[in-house]
């Protein structure tokens, strides 16, 4: 009744998940777990590399959000050099980052999440995917394609490649933005803003029709973490803030390089993915969520007008400004996409954006450096230790999916308890468990490119430990 799981050590984003559901003697769910069955070897095989190679190497961690690792790594390199990069270099990095947000959030909403939301949780699997969406709602699918295309075009303009850019280096950027590239961006950005607003309208309509399910589906109290700048949403720079489930601030103004003062990691023998937690509350009391829901829960506001208006509507969905339901990740995700599109316009209009002063040199070489950004899926931390020749001695990576690991497990267990009765569940169980996981847009799901279907195994185990039934989708 078991199957072989192929572990791919070269990347953490080739997506395989396994869910085990423990039944008691009444056929009720007593326990459910999400197992991440892939081994990440990047921390180890980066040892011995030269630190300026790291932005290119670590971008291969993920094929969906390579820009995030690229930028976090470059920021860690800046810290190793002890430099503040030129203003235009920072503008270009921000532009690259916002393009990544737009393409990644659009991919997830339009092509991975919307088949469930727009076609229905119980529609047969053959139709409940992006192909079915194209057949039923082609205008929705086209808008998703165009938004992602726009984001990737910006990444290519700045970094020569759409997927693994060669843009950021320790100390700045590799090339300036041409005036032709700037004009190309400005010609398209208004349409992108309109398409994101279209997506937000779809989400609100779905929530209006499924209010109870939206509010209760995989909804539970946790802590929340994200970067803020003077309390406002911040995705590239900023300081760490933590809030609890009631909206009280637990930590504020934490410098990113001091992340170890508030975060510890737990290891479980049933998953290769670690379980970070807020160290002052221990485990499991210190479980926190990151990503779109976490960021909007810790922020006081957003600096762009259209996204700020949506943020105010979003806050009304919870108590004390805290929204708990996992399905609200989709709304938060597209609020951030709207912010990213507005930021793209502001950055492209900045008079400094085409300057050629994009890199600075340094005679300093610090022993360690930390780079932190908000990846689309959540807070991403790169921490490097080097020797006096610039070779990497040690690497610590805390990625967004890891930060959400414990919360995803809570989501899986809650959904399983809500829908599993006995040993012969309907097919909709697999989809609802998958939908709970997808709310968090984990990297191991996105990188499978499986037409809206994540390779997923669900096992029903008796009290004695015997596997009673196994369902596999893959």
Residue pairs with C-beta under 8 A, 6 or more apart in sequence:
1 459
1 467
1 470
2 467
2 470
3 457
3 470
3 472
5 16
5 18
5 37
6 16
7 37
7 38
7 39
7 272
8 14
8 38
8 39
9 39
9 40
9 41
10 41
10 60
11 40
11 60
11 61
11 62
11 63
11 447
12 38
12 40
12 42
12 61
12 62
12 399
12 401
12 443
12 444
13 61
13 62
13 63
13 64
13 443
13 444
13 446
13 447
14 38
14 444
14 447
14 448
15 38
15 442
15 443
15 444
15 445
15 446
15 447
15 448
15 450
15 454
15 455
16 36
16 37
16 38
16 444
16 448
16 455
16 474
17 34
17 35
17 36
17 37
17 437
17 444
17 445
17 454
17 455
17 456
17 457
18 34
18 35
18 37
18 456
18 457
18 458
18 459
19 32
19 33
19 34
19 35
19 412
19 416
19 433
19 456
19 457
19 458
19 459
20 31
20 32
20 33
20 35
20 270
20 458
20 459
20 461
21 29
21 31
21 32
21 416
21 420
21 458
21 459
21 460
21 461
22 29
22 30
22 31
22 32
22 461
22 463
23 29
23 30
23 420
23 423
23 460
23 461
23 462
23 463
23 468
24 30
24 463
25 463
27 421
27 422
27 423
28 417
28 421
29 413
29 416
29 417
29 420
30 463
31 413
32 409
32 412
32 413
32 416
32 417
33 270
33 271
33 409
33 412
33 413
34 271
34 405
34 408
34 409
34 412
34 437
35 270
35 271
36 271
36 272
36 273
36 401
36 405
36 444
37 271
37 272
38 272
38 444
39 272
40 61
40 272
40 273
40 397
42 57
42 58
42 61
42 395
42 397
43 395
43 396
43 397
44 395
46 54
46 57
46 58
46 392
46 395
47 392
47 393
47 394
47 395
48 391
48 392
49 57
49 391
49 392
50 390
50 391
50 392
51 76
51 77
51 80
51 170
51 369
51 384
51 386
51 390
51 391
51 392
52 77
52 169
52 170
52 390
54 73
54 76
54 77
54 382
54 384
54 392
55 69
55 70
55 71
55 73
55 74
55 77
55 168
55 169
55 170
56 70
56 164
56 166
57 73
58 69
58 70
58 72
58 73
58 382
58 397
59 66
59 67
59 69
59 70
59 73
59 164
59 165
60 66
60 164
61 69
61 397
61 399
62 68
62 69
62 443
62 446
62 447
63 163
63 447
64 104
64 107
64 443
64 446
64 447
65 100
65 104
65 375
65 376
65 377
65 443
65 446
66 163
66 164
66 165
67 96
67 97
67 99
67 100
67 155
67 165
68 97
68 100
68 373
68 375
68 376
68 380
68 400
69 375
69 380
69 382
70 159
70 164
70 165
70 167
70 168
71 93
71 96
71 97
71 168
71 236
71 371
71 373
72 371
72 372
72 373
72 375
72 380
72 381
72 382
73 168
73 371
73 382
74 93
74 168
74 169
74 170
74 371
75 370
75 371
75 372
75 373
75 382
76 369
76 370
76 371
76 382
76 383
76 384
77 169
77 170
77 171
77 369
77 371
77 384
78 84
78 85
78 170
78 171
78 369
78 371
79 257
79 366
79 368
79 369
79 370
79 371
80 170
80 365
80 366
80 368
80 369
80 384
80 386
80 390
81 170
81 171
81 362
81 364
81 365
81 366
81 369
82 362
82 364
82 365
82 366
83 170
83 171
83 360
83 362
83 364
84 360
85 93
85 171
85 172
85 173
85 359
85 360
86 172
86 355
86 357
86 358
86 359
86 360
87 352
87 355
87 357
88 173
88 176
88 352
88 353
88 354
88 355
88 356
88 357
88 358
89 172
89 173
89 357
89 358
89 359
89 360
90 236
91 347
91 350
91 352
91 353
92 158
92 167
92 173
92 176
92 177
92 353
92 358
93 167
93 168
93 173
93 236
94 236
94 343
94 347
95 154
95 158
95 177
95 344
95 347
95 348
95 353
96 154
96 155
96 158
96 159
96 165
96 167
96 168
97 235
97 236
97 373
98 154
98 235
98 340
98 341
98 343
98 344
98 347
99 150
99 151
99 152
99 154
99 155
99 158
99 340
99 344
100 151
100 155
100 376
101 151
101 235
101 336
101 337
101 339
101 340
101 376
102 147
102 148
102 150
102 151
102 192
102 196
102 337
102 340
102 341
102 344
103 147
103 148
103 149
103 150
103 151
103 152
103 155
104 151
104 376
105 292
105 333
105 334
105 336
105 337
105 340
105 376
106 144
106 147
106 148
106 151
106 196
106 199
106 337
107 144
107 148
107 446
108 333
108 376
108 438
108 441
108 446
109 144
109 199
109 203
109 330
109 333
109 334
109 337
110 133
110 140
110 141
110 143
110 144
110 145
110 147
110 148
110 199
111 130
111 133
111 141
111 144
111 452
112 130
112 438
112 441
112 445
112 446
112 452
113 330
113 438
113 439
114 133
114 140
114 144
114 202
115 123
115 128
115 129
115 130
115 132
115 133
115 452
116 128
116 431
116 435
116 438
117 202
117 203
117 206
117 330
118 133
118 136
118 137
118 140
118 202
118 206
119 127
119 128
119 132
119 133
119 136
120 128
121 428
121 431
121 432
121 435
122 426
122 427
122 428
122 431
123 132
124 427
125 427
125 431
125 453
125 473
126 132
127 135
127 136
128 431
128 452
129 451
129 452
129 453
130 141
130 451
130 452
131 451
133 140
133 141
133 452
134 141
140 202
143 195
143 198
143 199
144 199
146 191
146 192
146 195
147 192
147 195
147 196
147 337
150 188
150 189
150 191
150 192
152 162
152 163
153 162
153 184
153 188
154 185
154 344
155 161
155 162
155 163
155 165
155 167
156 162
156 165
157 177
157 178
157 181
157 184
157 185
158 165
158 167
158 173
158 175
158 177
158 181
159 165
159 166
159 167
159 168
159 174
160 166
160 167
160 175
166 174
167 173
167 174
167 175
168 174
169 359
171 359
171 360
171 361
171 362
172 358
172 359
172 360
173 358
173 359
174 358
174 359
175 358
176 354
176 355
176 356
176 358
177 353
177 354
178 354
179 354
182 348
182 353
182 354
185 344
185 348
186 345
186 348
186 349
189 341
189 344
189 345
189 348
190 345
192 341
192 344
193 306
193 338
193 341
193 342
193 345
196 334
196 337
196 338
196 341
197 306
197 338
199 334
199 337
200 310
200 331
200 334
200 335
200 338
203 330
203 331
203 334
204 331
206 214
207 214
207 327
207 331
213 327
214 325
214 327
214 328
215 325
216 325
217 325
217 326
217 327
217 415
217 435
217 436
218 325
218 326
218 327
218 410
218 411
218 414
218 415
218 436
218 439
219 324
219 325
219 326
219 414
220 324
220 410
220 411
220 414
221 245
221 324
222 245
222 287
222 288
222 289
222 324
222 407
222 410
223 242
223 243
223 244
223 245
223 250
223 278
223 281
223 286
223 287
223 288
223 289
224 242
224 243
224 244
224 288
224 289
224 290
224 293
224 294
224 297
224 298
224 322
225 240
225 241
225 242
225 243
225 278
225 288
225 289
225 290
225 294
225 298
225 379
225 403
226 233
226 240
226 241
226 290
226 294
226 295
226 297
226 298
226 299
226 374
226 378
226 379
227 234
227 235
227 237
227 238
227 239
227 240
227 241
227 256
227 295
227 372
227 373
227 374
227 379
228 234
228 238
228 239
228 241
228 298
228 299
228 300
229 237
229 238
229 239
231 299
231 300
231 301
232 299
232 300
232 301
232 302
232 303
233 295
233 296
233 299
233 301
233 302
233 303
233 307
233 311
233 336
233 339
234 374
235 295
235 336
235 340
235 373
235 374
236 373
236 374
238 256
238 374
239 252
239 253
239 254
239 255
239 256
240 251
240 254
240 255
240 256
240 259
240 262
240 372
240 379
241 249
241 251
241 252
241 253
241 254
241 298
242 249
242 250
242 251
242 252
242 254
242 262
242 278
242 288
242 298
243 249
243 250
243 297
243 298
243 322
244 250
245 322
245 324
246 319
246 320
246 322
247 297
247 319
247 320
247 321
247 322
250 278
250 280
250 281
251 262
251 278
254 261
254 262
256 370
256 371
256 372
256 381
257 369
257 370
257 372
259 370
259 372
259 381
259 383
259 398
261 279
262 278
262 279
262 280
263 276
263 277
263 278
263 279
263 398
264 276
264 277
264 279
264 283
264 286
265 274
265 275
265 276
265 277
265 398
265 402
266 274
266 275
266 276
266 277
266 283
267 274
267 275
268 275
271 405
273 401
273 402
273 405
274 398
274 402
274 405
275 283
275 402
275 405
275 406
276 288
276 398
276 402
276 403
276 405
276 406
277 283
277 284
277 285
277 286
277 287
277 288
277 406
278 286
278 287
278 288
279 286
280 286
283 406
284 406
287 406
287 407
287 410
288 294
288 403
288 407
289 297
289 378
289 403
289 404
289 407
290 377
290 378
290 379
290 400
290 403
290 404
291 329
291 332
291 333
291 376
291 377
291 378
291 400
291 403
291 404
291 440
291 441
292 329
292 332
292 333
292 335
292 336
292 376
293 323
293 326
293 328
293 329
293 332
294 378
294 379
295 332
295 336
295 374
295 378
296 311
296 314
296 315
296 323
296 332
296 335
296 336
297 318
297 321
297 322
297 323
299 311
301 308
301 311
302 308
302 311
302 335
302 339
304 338
304 339
304 342
304 343
304 346
305 342
306 338
306 342
307 335
307 336
307 338
307 339
307 342
310 335
310 338
311 335
314 323
314 328
314 331
314 332
314 335
315 321
315 323
317 323
317 325
317 328
317 331
318 324
323 332
326 411
326 436
326 439
326 440
327 439
329 439
329 440
329 441
330 439
333 376
333 441
336 376
347 353
365 386
365 388
365 390
367 385
367 386
368 383
368 384
368 385
368 386
369 383
369 384
369 386
370 381
370 382
370 383
370 384
371 381
371 382
371 383
372 379
372 380
372 381
372 382
373 380
374 380
375 399
375 400
376 400
376 441
377 399
377 400
377 401
377 404
377 440
377 441
377 442
377 443
378 400
378 401
378 403
378 404
379 398
379 400
379 403
380 398
380 399
380 400
381 396
381 397
381 398
381 399
382 395
382 396
382 397
383 395
383 396
383 397
384 392
384 394
384 395
385 392
385 393
385 394
385 395
386 392
386 393
387 393
399 443
400 443
401 440
401 442
401 443
401 444
404 440
404 442
407 440
408 436
408 437
408 440
408 442
411 436
411 437
411 439
411 440
412 433
412 436
412 437
414 436
415 432
415 433
415 435
415 436
416 429
416 433
419 425
419 428
419 429
419 432
420 429
423 460
423 468
423 469
424 469
429 458
430 456
430 458
430 471
430 473
433 456
433 458
434 453
434 454
434 456
434 473
437 445
437 454
438 445
438 454
445 454
448 454
448 455
450 474
453 473
453 474
454 473
455 473
455 474
456 472
456 473
456 474
457 470
457 471
457 472
457 473
457 474
458 470
458 471
458 472
459 467
459 469
459 470
460 467
460 468
460 469
460 470
461 467
461 468
462 468
